[in-house]
Amino acid sequence: MAKDKRFLTLLQNALESIQDPRFFETERGFQGELLVQLGKRLKQAGFPGDPLVEQEYQKTIPSHGINIRPDIIIHVPFGRGHAKRRDEGNFVAMELKLRSTENDARRDFASLEQMHAALRYPLTVFINIDSDKTHSGLCPRSIAGQTACIAVRLEDGNPVVRLQEP
């Protein structure tokens, strides 16, 4: 759990560094800048095996047992040969949503739940962009103990991050 705490502090710092209002206009724009900010800080997280932070786009049923594409993952890619199974070397799966509705949040939580079940991501994160609602009350019990729920918005030009830890 110490690594999770360390990562959540790093994530909060990354979120607080996103200050340009333009990034709060679209989910993809925010996601791109968050990837940059996390990439700058990832070594500080202390994850073993030289992991990457990346957009996930290749989860397939034949290889992974699911076809979910989380917005951001932190993992050691299986192709590097460090893991014997695809559910090893996975650290964080994140879903982001711009001004999430309850239905949007439920869908993203369901995706995180499936990512945990299929690929054993020990930490899952839901980030609601340009909002003050974390939607933590909608998180399924099966992942509630491992899911950080975050709302991030700008207030007077400064990022405000509301983090509800698992």
C-alpha positions in Angstrom: 0.0 0.0 0.0 3.0 2.3 0.5 3.6 2.3 -3.3 -0.1 3.2 -3.9 0.2 6.2 -1.5 3.4 7.3 -3.2 1.7 7.0 -6.6 -1.4 8.8 -5.5 0.7 11.7 -4.2 2.6 11.7 -7.5 -0.7 11.6 -9.4 -2.1 14.5 -7.4 1.0 16.6 -8.1 0.7 15.7 -11.8 -3.0 16.8 -11.8 -2.1 20.1 -10.0 0.4 20.9 -12.6 -2.2 20.9 -15.4 -3.2 24.6 -15.4 -4.0 25.6 -18.9 -7.8 26.0 -19.3 -7.6 24.5 -22.8 -6.8 21.1 -21.3 -10.1 21.2 -19.3 -12.1 21.5 -22.5 -11.8 18.0 -23.8 -11.1 14.6 -22.3 -8.4 13.7 -24.9 -6.6 17.0 -24.4 -6.5 16.5 -20.6 -5.5 12.9 -21.0 -2.6 13.9 -23.3 -1.3 16.4 -20.8 -1.7 14.0 -17.9 0.4 11.4 -19.8 3.1 14.0 -20.1 3.0 15.0 -16.5 2.9 11.4 -15.3 5.8 10.5 -17.6 7.9 13.2 -16.0 7.2 11.7 -12.5 6.9 8.0 -13.0 10.4 7.0 -11.7 9.4 8.5 -8.4 6.6 6.0 -8.0 8.9 3.2 -7.2 7.3 0.6 -9.4 9.6 -2.3 -10.3 10.6 -3.3 -13.8 10.9 0.0 -15.6 7.2 0.4 -16.3 5.6 2.7 -18.9 2.7 5.1 -18.6 0.7 4.9 -21.8 -2.7 5.1 -23.5 -4.0 1.6 -23.7 -5.3 0.7 -27.1 -4.5 -3.0 -27.7 -6.4 -5.0 -25.1 -7.9 -7.9 -27.1 -10.0 -10.9 -26.1 -7.6 -13.5 -27.5 -4.6 -12.1 -25.6 -6.1 -10.5 -22.6 -9.6 -12.0 -22.1 -11.2 -8.5 -22.4 -11.5 -5.8 -25.1 -11.6 -2.8 -22.7 -9.3 0.1 -23.5 -8.6 2.1 -20.4 -7.6 5.7 -20.9 -4.2 5.3 -19.1 -2.3 2.4 -17.7 1.0 2.0 -15.9 2.6 -1.4 -16.6 5.6 -3.3 -17.7 4.6 -4.3 -21.3 4.3 -8.1 -21.6 6.3 -8.1 -24.8 9.4 -7.1 -22.8 9.6 -10.7 -21.6 9.8 -9.9 -17.8 6.4 -11.5 -17.0 5.2 -15.1 -17.6 1.6 -14.0 -17.8 -0.3 -11.0 -19.0 -1.7 -10.3 -15.6 1.8 -9.6 -14.1 3.6 -6.3 -14.2 0.4 -4.3 -14.1 0.2 -1.4 -11.6 -2.4 1.2 -12.4 -5.5 1.4 -14.7 -7.2 4.8 -15.1 -10.4 5.9 -16.6 -11.0 9.6 -17.3 -14.2 11.4 -18.0 -15.0 15.0 -18.8 -17.9 16.3 -16.6 -19.0 12.7 -15.9 -22.7 11.9 -15.4 -23.6 9.1 -13.0 -24.1 6.7 -16.0 -20.7 7.6 -17.4 -19.1 7.0 -14.1 -20.9 3.6 -13.7 -19.6 2.5 -17.1 -16.0 3.6 -16.3 -16.2 1.8 -12.9 -17.4 -1.3 -14.6 -14.4 -1.1 -17.0 -12.0 -0.7 -14.1 -13.7 -3.7 -12.4 -13.1 -5.8 -15.4 -9.5 -4.6 -15.8 -8.9 -5.7 -12.2 -10.6 -9.0 -12.6 -8.9 -10.0 -15.8 -5.4 -8.4 -15.5 -5.1 -7.9 -11.7 -4.4 -4.2 -11.7 -3.9 -3.5 -8.0 -4.7 0.2 -8.2 -7.6 1.6 -10.2 -8.4 5.3 -10.6 -11.4 7.3 -11.9 -10.8 10.9 -12.7 -13.7 13.3 -13.4 -12.3 16.3 -15.3 -13.7 19.8 -14.9 -16.0 18.8 -12.0 -16.0 18.6 -8.3 -17.9 15.2 -8.2 -15.7 12.2 -7.6 -18.6 9.8 -7.9 -16.9 7.6 -5.3 -20.3 6.4 -4.0 -20.9 4.6 -7.4 -17.7 2.6 -7.2 -18.5 -1.2 -7.0 -17.6 -2.9 -3.7 -15.4 -5.4 -5.5 -12.9 -2.6 -6.3 -13.7 0.1 -3.8 -10.8 -0.8 -1.6 -8.3 -0.3 -4.4 -10.0 2.6 -6.4 -9.1 6.3 -6.0 -11.8 8.6 -7.1 -10.7 12.1 -8.2 -12.4 15.2 -9.4 -10.2 18.0 -10.8 -11.2 21.5 -12.0 -9.9 25.0 -12.3 -10.9 27.6 -9.8 -9.6 31.1 -10.6 -7.0 29.6 -12.9 -5.7 27.2 -10.3 -6.2 23.4 -10.3 -8.3 22.0 -7.5 -8.0 18.3 -7.0 -10.4 16.4 -4.8 -9.0 13.0 -4.1 -10.8 10.2 -2.3 -8.4 7.4 -1.6 -9.3 3.8 -1.5 
